[in-house]
């Protein structure tokens, strides 16, 4: 993948932001997370699949439930799609990669999208060493 742009379907964005708002409304607020699906080579996201956050401190971190994630990845592949990457929310901070996000990133070449309940979002490709920001086009 060489494009520095991510195409995000508007209904996928809306579903992801709704999920982020649900997490932000919890007491205490919690990060939410999920899988981005679509066409990895074209760097296009057509659907999002929420996954339970099983992190010990979900207010400030996320960890995708491993069993749910594997099940979703298999379903996406069997339907002819690709896993494009992952998303999570920052309910109380800006949607930029945190030190924790950098430490946990483990899928080079995949997109890590971070959203805020107020609708802001950023996308980044993990290179294996760092996050490279991508422009997001909502379509």
Secondary structure, 3 states (H helix, E strand, C coil): CCCCEEEECHHHHHHHHHHHHHHHCCCCCCCCEEEEEEECCCCEEEEEEEECECCCCCCCCCCECHHHHHHHHHHHHHCCCEEEEEEEECCCCCCCCCHHHHHHCCCCCCEEEEECCCCCEEEEEECCCCEEEEEEEEC
